[in-house]
């Protein structure tokens, strides 16, 4: 079966393609301007895919929460879904976000709007639909401004790091496991919303201290706690029941292994 994939060169997407190939799929990255619906329609016609995996979106750290480009990506995603359905596609899997629980951000609101619109449209057109709700992925090649890479870079260069939300709890999953979960979801017939995470909450302050222990540099850390707000809830943890029982997915990497792999990658980037 043919799988068309958006965001194939991104943080998660770069790991998905080889996993889909191992499962016997023919993989076709959509390397075009996705914001141009005519180009999308032409390429989908040339590929004629059975399945669409849509990972692409605005992800610039900090900016994406309230960026107007979320509206552009919402429209482009709806155009993509419509074009795929007109081609006779059979199944769509889309990357969502735990930020959907935070609808007061434009990013969260647009992701949730896409989920609801896609669910209703595809149900009417009898196209299988799954929504992979991502929690907190981490690993090599993550954008350097995000929490874990930012911390590692500062520790490697003997700079101080201030943890401003030490008591918040998040669900971290190594990026290769996130990609494997999407590959498994594509290959399954499971429909609806599937949380993609570890199912285990980790206190951010504990995460920061754990990473610092690899460098023996606790003196470089300072801690504070942010107040819970509508756009920054204190707890975001995946419910992995459907991922485990229906999709049949289990993570390959322990949290310790994922962190060690991430630190090793950044050491090679900065020190060589």
Legacy VTK file of the C-alpha trace (Angstrom):
# vtk DataFile Version 3.0
C-alpha trace
ASCII
DATASET POLYDATA
POINTS 272 float
0.000 0.000 0.000
1.141 3.545 -0.747
1.580 6.019 2.116
1.877 9.749 1.411
3.582 11.571 4.286
3.932 15.247 5.151
6.714 16.450 7.442
8.909 13.514 6.434
12.139 15.424 7.146
10.980 16.792 10.493
11.899 15.825 14.048
9.486 12.873 14.100
8.972 12.289 10.387
12.626 11.449 9.641
12.259 8.347 11.831
8.854 7.252 10.496
9.756 6.598 6.866
12.237 3.726 7.444
9.821 2.104 9.905
7.003 2.185 7.343
9.329 0.707 4.703
10.138 -2.145 7.095
6.410 -2.798 7.395
6.175 -3.208 3.620
4.618 0.143 2.696
5.583 2.195 -0.339
6.381 5.626 1.170
5.978 8.884 -0.752
7.024 12.129 1.002
5.020 15.181 -0.099
7.955 17.516 -0.769
5.944 20.443 -2.057
4.472 23.675 -0.725
1.605 22.268 1.326
0.103 25.736 1.601
-0.635 25.656 -2.136
-3.710 23.417 -2.546
-3.258 23.099 -6.316
0.253 21.655 -5.917
-1.052 19.255 -3.276
-3.842 18.063 -5.531
-1.471 17.485 -8.460
1.015 15.462 -6.401
-1.689 13.355 -4.774
-3.032 12.578 -8.227
0.410 11.416 -9.368
0.970 9.231 -6.263
-2.600 7.972 -5.760
-1.881 6.955 -2.140
-3.993 4.579 -0.057
-2.974 6.199 3.247
-2.040 9.739 4.285
0.154 10.461 7.320
0.033 14.185 8.089
2.785 15.346 10.457
3.625 18.817 9.137
2.692 21.999 11.060
4.180 25.219 12.406
6.602 24.248 15.223
8.901 27.247 15.785
9.637 27.143 19.545
7.719 29.687 21.640
6.238 31.402 18.560
3.948 28.564 17.485
1.657 28.834 20.520
0.054 32.046 19.286
1.305 32.384 15.700
-1.278 33.369 13.022
0.369 30.695 10.848
-1.680 28.150 12.818
-4.726 29.400 10.913
-2.853 28.940 7.631
-1.921 25.372 8.597
-5.475 24.622 9.669
-6.780 25.644 6.247
-3.959 23.815 4.422
-4.667 20.644 6.407
-8.371 20.766 5.571
-7.497 21.269 1.874
-5.129 18.288 2.090
-7.802 16.072 3.623
-10.327 17.063 0.979
-7.864 16.444 -1.873
-6.924 13.026 -0.441
-10.556 11.994 -0.117
-11.276 13.014 -3.711
-8.414 10.761 -4.820
-10.143 7.782 -3.269
-7.794 7.461 -0.275
-8.693 4.872 2.360
-7.111 6.006 5.654
-5.743 9.199 7.233
-3.532 9.464 10.318
-2.840 12.976 11.643
-0.457 14.189 14.343
-2.262 16.035 17.096
-0.928 17.524 20.319
-1.565 17.489 24.039
-1.912 21.253 23.548
-5.487 20.499 22.469
-6.157 20.437 26.217
-5.110 24.111 26.186
-7.622 25.687 23.774
-6.726 29.217 24.897
-3.605 28.987 22.736
-4.167 29.456 19.016
-2.060 26.356 18.347
-4.190 24.197 20.634
-7.430 25.641 19.289
-6.427 25.041 15.657
-5.271 21.484 16.333
-8.539 20.676 18.117
-10.538 22.323 15.324
-8.740 20.185 12.758
-9.423 17.035 14.749
-13.153 17.744 14.979
-13.500 18.817 11.338
-11.529 15.830 10.058
-13.489 13.384 12.201
-16.834 14.594 10.929
-15.805 15.019 7.284
-14.053 11.641 7.009
-16.821 9.778 8.796
-19.278 11.122 6.240
-17.002 9.997 3.401
-16.337 6.606 5.022
-12.573 7.120 5.253
-10.740 5.541 8.191
-9.299 8.218 10.522
-6.896 8.157 13.464
-5.540 11.095 15.434
-2.209 10.559 17.220
-2.122 13.014 20.119
1.567 13.650 20.876
2.670 14.618 24.379
6.340 15.582 25.030
8.718 14.039 22.490
12.458 14.487 22.956
15.660 13.222 21.409
18.440 14.010 18.918
17.822 16.853 16.463
15.074 18.438 18.548
15.031 22.213 18.113
17.678 23.677 20.379
15.388 26.186 22.093
13.215 23.506 23.672
13.623 22.361 27.282
15.868 19.291 27.070
18.236 20.443 24.285
18.457 23.914 25.815
19.440 22.408 29.171
22.026 20.053 27.667
23.623 22.804 25.588
23.993 25.067 28.608
25.477 22.313 30.755
27.938 21.379 28.010
29.098 25.003 27.721
29.295 25.634 31.498
26.366 28.051 31.553
23.691 28.331 34.244
20.190 27.020 33.591
17.011 28.317 35.233
14.118 25.857 35.489
11.037 28.042 35.722
8.358 25.349 36.106
9.910 22.733 38.375
6.645 21.331 39.748
4.889 20.905 36.424
4.499 17.294 35.305
4.913 16.206 31.699
4.905 12.923 29.754
8.203 12.461 27.880
8.699 9.869 25.114
11.857 9.328 23.054
11.405 10.500 19.458
12.144 7.090 17.895
9.377 5.585 20.013
7.013 8.374 18.961
7.809 7.560 15.321
7.316 3.838 15.952
3.932 4.551 17.514
2.859 6.427 14.382
4.131 3.650 12.114
2.131 1.137 14.156
-0.936 3.374 14.045
-0.684 3.726 10.252
-0.442 -0.056 9.878
-3.414 -0.684 12.168
-7.106 -0.179 11.588
-7.595 1.654 14.886
-9.687 4.805 14.605
-10.279 7.850 16.770
-7.930 9.653 19.149
-4.866 7.799 20.431
-2.580 9.395 23.022
1.097 8.969 22.097
3.241 9.139 25.198
4.730 6.985 27.918
1.746 7.177 30.249
4.148 8.223 33.026
4.376 11.754 34.360
7.787 13.196 35.229
8.207 16.323 37.333
10.131 18.874 35.248
12.452 19.752 38.128
13.343 16.076 38.538
14.016 15.782 34.807
16.361 18.768 34.888
18.224 17.469 37.960
18.519 13.995 36.400
20.112 15.353 33.233
22.456 17.581 35.254
23.610 14.494 37.182
25.228 13.174 33.991
27.452 16.274 33.974
27.969 16.506 37.754
26.892 20.146 37.553
23.993 20.732 39.994
25.567 24.110 40.834
24.590 25.359 37.350
20.868 24.962 38.114
18.342 27.287 39.700
14.679 26.423 40.215
11.340 28.184 40.475
7.767 27.197 39.816
5.323 28.725 37.382
1.709 29.180 38.390
-0.789 26.992 36.623
-2.617 28.921 33.919
-5.009 28.294 31.062
-2.111 27.969 28.605
0.286 26.175 30.963
-1.478 23.440 32.971
0.434 21.742 35.757
-0.160 18.151 34.563
-0.224 16.731 31.009
0.023 12.919 30.952
-1.002 10.524 28.159
-3.599 7.833 28.624
-1.860 4.997 26.778
-4.564 2.339 27.198
-5.659 2.380 23.533
-2.074 2.695 22.261
-1.040 -0.436 24.152
-4.177 -2.576 23.918
-5.540 -1.691 20.466
-2.530 -0.510 18.474
-0.285 -3.043 20.207
2.557 -0.590 20.770
5.180 -0.720 23.512
8.140 1.722 23.727
11.552 0.304 22.865
13.588 2.815 24.866
13.543 3.404 28.612
13.615 7.007 29.802
17.237 6.492 30.915
18.267 5.169 27.496
16.512 7.989 25.673
18.209 10.659 27.777
21.621 9.026 27.370
21.187 8.862 23.574
20.121 12.508 23.490
23.078 13.683 25.589
25.506 11.685 23.428
24.109 13.271 20.257
24.442 16.811 21.634
27.977 16.119 22.870
28.953 15.098 19.343
27.270 18.191 17.904
28.917 20.666 20.255
32.261 19.073 21.089
33.313 17.791 17.660
LINES 1 273
272 0 1 2 3 4 5 6 7 8 9 10 11 12 13 14 15 16 17 18 19 20 21 22 23 24 25 26 27 28 29 30 31 32 33 34 35 36 37 38 39 40 41 42 43 44 45 46 47 48 49 50 51 52 53 54 55 56 57 58 59 60 61 62 63 64 65 66 67 68 69 70 71 72 73 74 75 76 77 78 79 80 81 82 83 84 85 86 87 88 89 90 91 92 93 94 95 96 97 98 99 100 101 102 103 104 105 106 107 108 109 110 111 112 113 114 115 116 117 118 119 120 121 122 123 124 125 126 127 128 129 130 131 132 133 134 135 136 137 138 139 140 141 142 143 144 145 146 147 148 149 150 151 152 153 154 155 156 157 158 159 160 161 162 163 164 165 166 167 168 169 170 171 172 173 174 175 176 177 178 179 180 181 182 183 184 185 186 187 188 189 190 191 192 193 194 195 196 197 198 199 200 201 202 203 204 205 206 207 208 209 210 211 212 213 214 215 216 217 218 219 220 221 222 223 224 225 226 227 228 229 230 231 232 233 234 235 236 237 238 239 240 241 242 243 244 245 246 247 248 249 250 251 252 253 254 255 256 257 258 259 260 261 262 263 264 265 266 267 268 269 270 271
